[in-house]
Amino acid sequence: MVAHNRVPGQCCVCIPLKLGVTLIALYQFAYAFVCIFGLFVDDVRFQSGGYNTHTYRLQVMVGSAGFFFALAGLMGVADDKVEWVRLFNRFQYVKMPQNLVLCEGRRLGVMLLVFAMDQLTLARCDGWSQSMGNQHDFNPALDTISAKGVCRMAWQCYVIGFVIDWSLQQYFAMVSGTYCTRLATMPPHVIRFLDQDARDHSHMPLVDEQAGPLLAGAPKRASPDLVGGTYGTNR
């Protein structure tokens, strides 16, 4: 008999850890479809950033790969496969969302890179739609908010959204990492028969008529008249 909550812990205070990681993988799987759609639509509303023309495709490209990694995470959680869960967790640290990439021992924040590049671009927002730079370096996202005069509002919403998104993805990756670590260090499932007590971890109980059970959990039907019926000495 296998216990359903073999890995202890909770996610979001009240959700079992295994169920929480499953929901996180489902979220990443659904988000991958948004990124795939964003690859064919030139609209920054389908991604967390992208005002800079050099990095505006980076997030949706990495996020689209979540279709495969999220599937690996779902199957890994369902079958208790540590390597598959670890692969999904590594993708989150590469994505988070698209924030940490391991490069020669250093962490290069792709989300931070996109955020920094967008900040440089948004700093030129005021008057951009009527400037000469817009003529030879056309930026549709920047041109739209500049023409409408909402540069300040767009910058504030972008910063607030970045902080919320970053914090949420950091927590998701931390929860998945905790589950992966605990799953890797948990002992294998205990195989027992249905007539054994749930707290009994002995598979072959030894019974002596005078000393009693030599191991925890005596069998329910111990027949001293049948020699060899149980392990032990019958006198």
Order of alpha helices (4+ residues) and beta strands (2+ residues): beta-beta-alpha-alpha-alpha-alpha-beta-beta-alpha-alpha-alpha-alpha-beta-beta
